[in-house]
Amino acid sequence: MIGGQFAAVAAVRASLPAIERAALAIEPRLLADGRLIYVGAGTSGRLAVQDGAELMPTFAWPQHRLILLIAGGEKAMTQAVEGAEDQVGYAIEEIRRHAVSAGDSLVAVAASGTTPFTLACLRQAKGCGALTIGIANNRGTALLREADHPIFLDTGAEPIAGSTRMNAGTAQRMTLTLLSTLLMIRLGRVYRGLMVEVQATNVKLLKRKKDMLRYLSGKSEPEVHEALVRADGSVKVAVLLLEGCDLWTAEALLRRTNGRLRAPIDLAKAH
C-alpha cells in the first residue's frame, strides 16, 4: 500500500505541466471575477469539494465565487447515496441553476473518467462557454477527451480493486491542492510563502496574522496590532500601513495590482 502512495506522487509529478497549463488558463477568468466550480461523485467528489471549501478560510476566497457540486448533494459528503453518480438530469439542472457562463472555470474529477454525473456537469458547463478541467486516472476516457485541459494521473491498479480512495484518491488530492494553491499564488493571495489573506476566525489565526506582520515589517507587536486594527484585519493593507502608507493609498495600490502585494511594498519602500 505504501508503494502505491509513492506511485501516486510519481503520477502527479508526471502531470505537472498539465496542472500548470490548467492554472494559467483559469487565472484570467478569475481575475475577471469568474467563479471556480468543483464537480465530482463519491470519493472524487468529496476530495474536490474539500479542496474548494478550504479556499475560503485559507485564502479568503469569496463564497459567492465558489460552486461545489457533488452527486447526491451535501448528504453525499458523509455517506454513500445510492445511484447518485448516474443522475445526469440532476447534473444538468445544477449547472443551469447556478447560471454557469463563459467567465467560469469548472474542475471535474473522476477516477474512471466516465462517471455520468461528472461528465454531464462538464458537458453542460462547456456548452455554456465555461473553461473545463478534467482530472482522471484512466487514459483516454471521455472526461479527458472532452475537457479543455485534461490532467491524466497514471496511478495504475489499486491494491484493493476498485478502492479509488487509495492510489487514485491520493493523486487527485495532490493535484487539486497544487492546482488551487498555484492559482491562489498567481492571484496574489500568498506572499513570501505566507497566507496573507487568511481569515482570523480564532485566537490562533489572529496570532498568525500578527506574526506574519512582524516578520514582514520588522515592527513591534503594539505597532502591528495598531496597523491591523486600522486595516480592519487585512494583513496586506496593514503591511503597507507599516511601510508608511496611509489607508487610502494602501487600498488604492492593492486595487491597482489586483491584490498582489510585492509591487505595492516596493513602491511604499521607495517613498
JOHU-V18635 format. One record per residue. N is the residue number from 0. RES is the residue in one letter. SS is DSSP state (@ for helix, = for strand, . for the rest). PHI is phi in whole degrees, -180 to 180 (999 if undefined). BURIAL is 1 if it has 9 or more other C-alpha atoms within 8 Angstrom, else 0. Layout:
# JOHU-V18635
n->[N | N]
res->[RES | RES]
ss->[SS | SS]
phi->[PHI | PHI]
burial->[BURIAL | BURIAL]
This chain:
# JOHU-V18635
n->[0 | 1 | 2 | 3 | 4 | 5 | 6 | 7 | 8 | 9 | 10 | 11 | 12 | 13 | 14 | 15 | 16 | 17 | 18 | 19 | 20 | 21 | 22 | 23 | 24 | 25 | 26 | 27 | 28 | 29 | 30 | 31 | 32 | 33 | 34 | 35 | 36 | 37 | 38 | 39 | 40 | 41 | 42 | 43 | 44 | 45 | 46 | 47 | 48 | 49 | 50 | 51 | 52 | 53 | 54 | 55 | 56 | 57 | 58 | 59 | 60 | 61 | 62 | 63 | 64 | 65 | 66 | 67 | 68 | 69 | 70 | 71 | 72 | 73 | 74 | 75 | 76 | 77 | 78 | 79 | 80 | 81 | 82 | 83 | 84 | 85 | 86 | 87 | 88 | 89 | 90 | 91 | 92 | 93 | 94 | 95 | 96 | 97 | 98 | 99 | 100 | 101 | 102 | 103 | 104 | 105 | 106 | 107 | 108 | 109 | 110 | 111 | 112 | 113 | 114 | 115 | 116 | 117 | 118 | 119 | 120 | 121 | 122 | 123 | 124 | 125 | 126 | 127 | 128 | 129 | 130 | 131 | 132 | 133 | 134 | 135 | 136 | 137 | 138 | 139 | 140 | 141 | 142 | 143 | 144 | 145 | 146 | 147 | 148 | 149 | 150 | 151 | 152 | 153 | 154 | 155 | 156 | 157 | 158 | 159 | 160 | 161 | 162 | 163 | 164 | 165 | 166 | 167 | 168 | 169 | 170 | 171 | 172 | 173 | 174 | 175 | 176 | 177 | 178 | 179 | 180 | 181 | 182 | 183 | 184 | 185 | 186 | 187 | 188 | 189 | 190 | 191 | 192 | 193 | 194 | 195 | 196 | 197 | 198 | 199 | 200 | 201 | 202 | 203 | 204 | 205 | 206 | 207 | 208 | 209 | 210 | 211 | 212 | 213 | 214 | 215 | 216 | 217 | 218 | 219 | 220 | 221 | 222 | 223 | 224 | 225 | 226 | 227 | 228 | 229 | 230 | 231 | 232 | 233 | 234 | 235 | 236 | 237 | 238 | 239 | 240 | 241 | 242 | 243 | 244 | 245 | 246 | 247 | 248 | 249 | 250 | 251 | 252 | 253 | 254 | 255 | 256 | 257 | 258 | 259 | 260 | 261 | 262 | 263 | 264 | 265 | 266 | 267 | 268 | 269 | 270]
res->[M | I | G | G | Q | F | A | A | V | A | A | V | R | A | S | L | P | A | I | E | R | A | A | L | A | I | E | P | R | L | L | A | D | G | R | L | I | Y | V | G | A | G | T | S | G | R | L | A | V | Q | D | G | A | E | L | M | P | T | F | A | W | P | Q | H | R | L | I | L | L | I | A | G | G | E | K | A | M | T | Q | A | V | E | G | A | E | D | Q | V | G | Y | A | I | E | E | I | R | R | H | A | V | S | A | G | D | S | L | V | A | V | A | A | S | G | T | T | P | F | T | L | A | C | L | R | Q | A | K | G | C | G | A | L | T | I | G | I | A | N | N | R | G | T | A | L | L | R | E | A | D | H | P | I | F | L | D | T | G | A | E | P | I | A | G | S | T | R | M | N | A | G | T | A | Q | R | M | T | L | T | L | L | S | T | L | L | M | I | R | L | G | R | V | Y | R | G | L | M | V | E | V | Q | A | T | N | V | K | L | L | K | R | K | K | D | M | L | R | Y | L | S | G | K | S | E | P | E | V | H | E | A | L | V | R | A | D | G | S | V | K | V | A | V | L | L | L | E | G | C | D | L | W | T | A | E | A | L | L | R | R | T | N | G | R | L | R | A | P | I | D | L | A | K | A | H]
ss->[. | @ | @ | @ | @ | @ | @ | @ | @ | @ | @ | @ | @ | @ | . | @ | @ | @ | @ | @ | @ | @ | @ | @ | @ | @ | @ | @ | @ | @ | @ | . | . | . | . | = | = | = | = | = | . | @ | @ | @ | @ | @ | @ | @ | @ | @ | @ | @ | @ | @ | @ | @ | @ | @ | @ | . | . | . | @ | @ | @ | = | = | = | = | = | . | . | . | @ | @ | @ | @ | . | . | . | . | . | . | @ | @ | @ | . | @ | @ | @ | @ | @ | @ | @ | @ | @ | @ | . | . | . | . | . | . | . | = | = | = | = | = | . | . | . | . | . | . | @ | @ | @ | @ | @ | @ | @ | @ | @ | @ | @ | @ | . | . | . | = | = | = | = | = | = | . | . | . | . | . | @ | @ | @ | @ | @ | . | . | = | = | = | = | . | . | . | . | . | . | . | . | . | . | . | . | . | . | @ | @ | @ | @ | @ | @ | @ | @ | @ | @ | @ | @ | @ | @ | @ | @ | @ | @ | @ | @ | . | . | . | . | = | . | . | = | . | . | . | . | . | . | . | . | @ | @ | @ | @ | @ | @ | @ | @ | @ | @ | @ | @ | @ | @ | @ | . | . | . | @ | @ | @ | @ | @ | @ | @ | @ | @ | @ | . | . | . | . | @ | @ | @ | @ | @ | @ | @ | @ | . | . | . | . | @ | @ | @ | @ | @ | @ | @ | @ | @ | @ | . | . | . | . | @ | @ | @ | @ | @ | @ | @ | @ | @ | @ | .]
phi->[999 | -62 | -58 | -64 | -68 | -66 | -64 | -64 | -62 | -62 | -64 | -68 | -57 | -66 | -100 | -56 | -60 | -68 | -65 | -64 | -61 | -63 | -63 | -67 | -75 | -72 | -49 | -63 | -71 | -72 | -64 | -95 | 72 | -72 | -107 | -107 | -121 | -110 | -137 | -180 | -134 | 59 | -57 | -60 | -66 | -64 | -65 | -64 | -64 | -62 | -62 | -63 | -62 | -74 | -69 | -69 | -72 | -77 | -122 | 55 | -69 | -63 | -61 | -73 | -111 | -136 | -122 | -117 | -118 | -126 | -58 | 95 | 74 | -58 | -57 | -72 | -71 | -121 | -154 | -71 | -113 | -58 | 76 | -62 | -70 | -96 | -82 | -66 | -61 | -64 | -62 | -63 | -62 | -67 | -64 | -68 | -62 | -88 | 50 | -61 | -139 | -65 | -82 | -95 | -129 | -115 | -111 | -108 | -125 | -157 | -56 | -74 | 78 | -129 | -57 | -55 | -60 | -67 | -62 | -64 | -61 | -63 | -65 | -65 | -65 | -63 | -65 | -89 | 94 | -69 | -76 | -122 | -120 | -114 | -117 | -148 | -110 | -115 | -69 | 69 | -80 | -58 | -61 | -75 | -67 | -95 | -72 | -63 | -132 | -82 | -126 | -94 | -111 | -85 | -93 | 71 | -71 | -81 | -64 | -116 | -51 | 84 | -89 | -74 | -73 | -94 | -58 | -62 | -63 | -61 | -65 | -63 | -60 | -64 | -63 | -62 | -64 | -64 | -62 | -70 | -69 | -60 | -61 | -66 | -65 | -61 | -89 | 82 | -93 | -135 | -140 | 51 | 75 | -113 | -83 | -75 | -111 | -58 | -91 | -82 | -93 | -155 | -63 | -60 | -73 | -65 | -63 | -63 | -59 | -67 | -62 | -61 | -66 | -65 | -67 | -77 | -108 | 75 | -87 | -79 | -59 | -61 | -65 | -64 | -62 | -62 | -65 | -67 | -66 | -62 | -86 | 55 | 89 | -82 | -62 | -65 | -66 | -62 | -58 | -69 | -63 | -70 | -89 | 106 | -75 | -86 | -61 | -62 | -64 | -60 | -68 | -66 | -62 | -69 | -64 | -65 | -105 | 55 | 85 | -75 | -91 | -60 | -64 | -60 | -65 | -62 | -66 | -64 | -68 | -67 | -102]
burial->[0 | 0 | 0 | 1 | 1 | 0 | 1 | 1 | 1 | 0 | 1 | 1 | 0 | 0 | 1 | 0 | 0 | 1 | 1 | 1 | 1 | 1 | 1 | 1 | 0 | 1 | 1 | 0 | 1 | 1 | 1 | 0 | 0 | 1 | 1 | 1 | 1 | 1 | 1 | 1 | 1 | 1 | 1 | 1 | 1 | 1 | 1 | 1 | 1 | 0 | 1 | 1 | 1 | 0 | 1 | 1 | 1 | 1 | 1 | 1 | 1 | 0 | 0 | 0 | 1 | 1 | 1 | 1 | 1 | 1 | 1 | 1 | 0 | 0 | 0 | 1 | 1 | 0 | 0 | 0 | 0 | 0 | 0 | 1 | 1 | 0 | 1 | 1 | 0 | 0 | 1 | 1 | 0 | 1 | 1 | 0 | 0 | 0 | 0 | 1 | 1 | 0 | 1 | 1 | 1 | 1 | 1 | 1 | 1 | 1 | 1 | 1 | 1 | 1 | 1 | 1 | 1 | 1 | 1 | 1 | 1 | 1 | 1 | 1 | 1 | 1 | 0 | 1 | 1 | 1 | 1 | 1 | 1 | 1 | 1 | 1 | 1 | 1 | 0 | 0 | 1 | 1 | 1 | 1 | 0 | 1 | 1 | 0 | 1 | 1 | 1 | 1 | 1 | 1 | 1 | 0 | 0 | 1 | 0 | 0 | 0 | 0 | 0 | 1 | 1 | 1 | 1 | 1 | 1 | 1 | 1 | 1 | 1 | 1 | 1 | 1 | 1 | 1 | 1 | 1 | 0 | 1 | 1 | 1 | 1 | 0 | 1 | 1 | 1 | 1 | 1 | 0 | 0 | 0 | 1 | 1 | 1 | 1 | 1 | 1 | 0 | 0 | 0 | 0 | 1 | 1 | 0 | 0 | 1 | 1 | 0 | 1 | 1 | 1 | 0 | 0 | 1 | 0 | 1 | 0 | 0 | 0 | 1 | 1 | 1 | 0 | 1 | 1 | 0 | 1 | 1 | 0 | 1 | 1 | 1 | 1 | 1 | 1 | 1 | 1 | 1 | 1 | 1 | 0 | 1 | 0 | 1 | 0 | 0 | 1 | 1 | 0 | 1 | 1 | 0 | 0 | 1 | 1 | 1 | 1 | 1 | 0 | 0 | 1 | 1 | 0 | 0 | 1 | 0 | 0 | 0]
